[in-house]
């Protein structure tokens, strides 16, 4: 299965519908499978006196109200309907991360989403997790800022939501019971992909910890992927090589644009290079069994050595080391049979510089 690559537009449209359309066009031309935005009502997301996060202040070069900043980046449901229609036209999946239950129910109602995405910050929002699970759709859950116990608790909420019965109200005890229930675990395994993520913009390479994907996969028996906040494309390419099934990476028209996420995003040329590299890595990973590739088959004869007569060998003559050499091409007896042929009578005559074709014992085909 190919890695599902999401171009994370997020709020890099800067509140402009036209810029959002341009981001869709860029993501399509780069070869992304999906483009993802963010759906929220600022007043439902942050309190009035909430300050900007430190990375937002640093990237914007100013401090102030997170509420005011987010209000300037809001798009309406009407806007998203237009963006989704543009995605359909360009044949790319439309996705959006909803940050509150009302927005989540709306986007699931109006849009055919390949995944519901839950952000790292909302891994602890149990009602939002429960709302996501109620739709019985595949879920991408980012794990930034979370440890294993927190991730397990979030998954237990999803397990409850996937399998709940009307007579069991939500509670920590009910979540734990659902997580211990094989039916709940099975639903989580089939519907949830955990994304390793470092919630820092941009994230330093020393904090990325891509090997955690394997830990998440083994601990929770789920597919894993990577939400990349680094600068550059190396981390996403490496994540693919380590088995990521989903890659999410911010895209921007220009890193010089004003906004909280542009500096940690990837411009179109670099994003396109990343996708090309990921597809090359997938092709290179191939299959797990060792076999002769189609491109190698024609090279076996000229590149392999075989046994060849260097003197005139008469039929019945005892073959000695002085009579043969090991040399290219590989159209004679295999050098593995060198010792089996030395000291035996020739089954036919061999003029000098002709390949030997002596009957030899069959080579072993299976490892013991």
N, C-alpha and C positions, 0 to 999 in steps of 0.2 A: 504494500500500500504506500503510495506517495505521501510525503510529508505535506500537510495542509498548511499553506502559507497565507497568513493574514497581514495585510497592510493596515497597520493601526493608524488611521487618520485622527482618531480621538477628537480633540478640539483644535487641531491644526488648520481648520477652516476659518478660525478667528471670527466666527459668527456670520461668515459670508456664504450664501448658497452657491454663488458662482465659484468661489474657491473650493467648495466641497465637490462640485462637478469636475473641476480640474484635477482634484486628488483622485477621484474615481477613474478618470481618463489615464492618469499616470500609473495607478496601480494595475489597471488592465494592460497597458502597454508593457509594463515591467514583467507581467506573467503571474501576478498574485492570484490565488484562488478566491480570496475574499477581501473586502475592504470593510473596516469596522470604525464606527463612530461612537459617540457617547450621548446617551439620552438621559436628561435630568432636568428637574426644576430646582434651580439654585436654592430657593427658599425651603425646599424639602431636604436639601443635602447638607447645608451648613447653617449654624446659628449666626445671628446678626453680627456678633462681635468676634467671629472666628478670624484669626490672622492667617495670612498666607503661610503655606509650608515654606521651610527655609530654601528648598530648591526653587520654588516659585519666585521667591524674592530675588534669589541670585540670578535666575534666568531672565527675569523681567527687569532687573536692576532697580527695583523699587519695593517698598513694603506697603501694606495696606490691607483692606478687607478682602478676604477670600470670597465672600458673598458677592461683592461688586464685580470682582474679576470673573466669577463664574456666570453671573448674569449677562456679561458682555459676550459670553461664549455659547449661550443657549441657542438651540434651534428648536423650532416648533414641530409638532407632529406632522403638520402640513409640509414643512420643509423636508422632513425625512421621507414622506411619501414621494416627493419629487426626486429626492436622491435615489431612493429605491428603484423608481421607474428608470432613472438614468443607468443604474447598475444593471437592470434587466436588459436594457438596450445594448450595453457594453458586454453583456454575458459574463458578469462577475458577481459572486455572492455578496449580498448586502448583509452586514451585521452591525449590531450596536450593543454596547454595554449599558444596561439600565441600572440606575443607582438608587431606585426606590421601588416599592412594590407596585404602585400605581403605574409608573412608567413601564415596568417590566410586563405587566399584564397587557398594556396597550401595544407594546412592540410585538409581543407574541401574537396578539389578535390581528394586527395589521400586516405583519411581514412574515414571509416564509423563511425562517432563520435556520441555517445549518446547525448552529449551536446557540445556546444561551450562554452569555459570558458573565461571570461574576468576578469583579475586580478584587485585588489583594486586600484593599481597605474594607471590603464588604464580606470577607471570609468569616467575620464574627457577627454579621447581621442575620441572625437566625430567621426572623420573619421573611427577609428577602430570599434566603436560601430555600425556605419552605415554599414560597411562591414560585420559585424557579422549578422546584421538583414537582409541583402540582401539574405542570404542563407535560411531564413525561417526555421531555426532549433531551437530546445530548447537551451536556453542560461542560463548559471550560471553566475551571476554578483556579485562579491565580493564587500562588502560595507565598507571595512576598510578605515579609514581616512576621511569618508564622513558623512555629515549631511543630514537631510531630503530634503532640497531644492536641494542639489547637486544630490542626488539620483533621485529626480523627474526629473531634467533636463536630466540625463542620460537615464531614461526611456522614456522621450519624444523623444529623438533621436531614440531609438529603435522603438517607436510607429510610427514615421515618416518612418523609414526604412522598417518596416513590411507592411505599407499601402501606400507608396508614389506613386504619379503619375508622369509621365515624365515631365509634364509642371509645376511642383512645385519644384524649386531648393532648396537645403538645406539652412536653416537659422534658427536663434533662433525663429523667428516668425512662420516659418513653423513647427518647432518642437512643439511649444506651441499649435498650431492649431491641430496637430495630436494627442497630448496628451488629448485635450479637445474633440476629436472625439470619440464617443463610439466604432467605429470599431478599432481605434488604441488602446484604453484601453483593448478591448476584446483580441486582439492579444498579448498584454503584459501579461495579466492574464493567457493566455493559454500557452505561450512559455517561460516566464521568471521566474526564481527562484532567489531570492535575498539571498545571504549568509551573515549573520552577521559575522563580522571579525574584529580582532584587529591587526593592522599591526605593530607588535612588535615581536621580535624573541629572546628568548621566551616571550610570552605575560603574564603579571601578571594577576592572577585571578580577582583582584579587577577592572580590566579594561575590562573584557570580556562582561559583560552586556547582558546575554542571553535573558533577557526579551524583548530586542529590537526586537527579531524575531517576537513577537506578534504585536508590533507596526508597523513593516514593512508590515506584512501580512494584518493588518486592514487598514493601510493608503493607500496601493497600490493594494490591492486585488490580491496578488500573493502568490505562495508557497514560503516558506522560508527554509533556512538551515543554516549550521554553518561551517565556515572554521576555523579550530582549530589550533592556534599557541602556545597553552599552553604546559607546560611539564606535563606529566601524561595523564590520560584518563578520569578523572572525568567530565571535561567540555563537552566532546562529548557525554558521556552517559546521562548527564543532558539535553543536547540539544535535544536528541532523546525523552526523557520523556516530554519535552516541545513542541514537535510537529515538530521537524526538519524533512524535507523530504529528505535532502541531508546532509551528513557529509563528510568533507574533512579533512584529517589529514596526516601530513608528515610522511613518513616511511624512515628508513635508515637501512643499514646492521649493523652499529655500530655508536653510538654517538661519539665515539673517532676518527672517520675518519676526515680528514682535509677537511674543506669546510664551506660555510657560513650558511648552514641550518641544519647541522647534530645535533647540540646541542638542537634545538627546535623540533626535530623529535622523532619518536617512533620506538624502535627496534622491530623486528618481534614478540617475545614472548608477549610483551606488546600490540602490535597492535592486535594480535590474541585474547588476553584477552578482549580488548576493543570491538571488533566485537561480541564476545560471550556475553558480558554484554549488548550491544545494542540490540541484538536479544532477550535476556531474558526480557529486559525492554519492547520491542514491544509486546512480548507474554503477559507480565503482564498487559499492558495497556488494552488489550482486547477490548470489545465493550462498548458502552456508556450506554445501558440499563441494569438495575439490574436484574439478573436472577440467577437461581440455576445452578451452574456449574456441569459438569459431575462427577468431582472428589468428590463433596459434597453429591451427591444423596444417596450413600450407607451409609453415616454417619448420615442422618436425623433420622432414627429409633433409633439407640443406643444413640445419643447425645441429642435428644429432650425429654422433659417430657410430660406426659399425665395424665389423671385422672384414678385412680385405686382404687378398693374396698379394704378396710382394715378390714371390718367386713362382715358377711354374709348379703347380701341385698336381701330380698325377692321381687318377682314381686308385684308391687302395693305399696310397702313400700315407705314412704316419705323419700327422701335422705337428710341426714344432713351432716354438716361439719365433724362430728365424723366418718362418714361411708367411707370417701374417702381421698385420699392423692394425692399430685402432685409429681410424681416420674418418673424416667426413667424406661423403654424405651417409645418411643412416639407412641405406638400402640393402645392407647385408645382415648377418647375424648380430644380435645385440652383444655388446661387450660384457654384459652380465654372464654370458655363456663362454667367456674366454677360457676358463679353466676346464670346462666340460668338453671343449673341442680339442685343446692341446692334448696330444698323445693318442688321438683316435684316428682311424683310417678315413681318408677322404671318401665321401660317397659319390664324388664325381670329380672330373678334372677342372682345375681352375687356372686359366692363363694369368700372368702377372696383371695386377691392377684391376682385378674383378672382385666383386663382393662375394663373400662366402655365404652359402645357403645350406648349411649342414642341419640334419635333424637334431634337435636338442630337447631336453626335458622341458615340460611346460613350466612357465614362471608362476610363482604364487600370485594369486589375484586378490586375496583377502588377508588383512592383518590378523594374526593369531591372538 
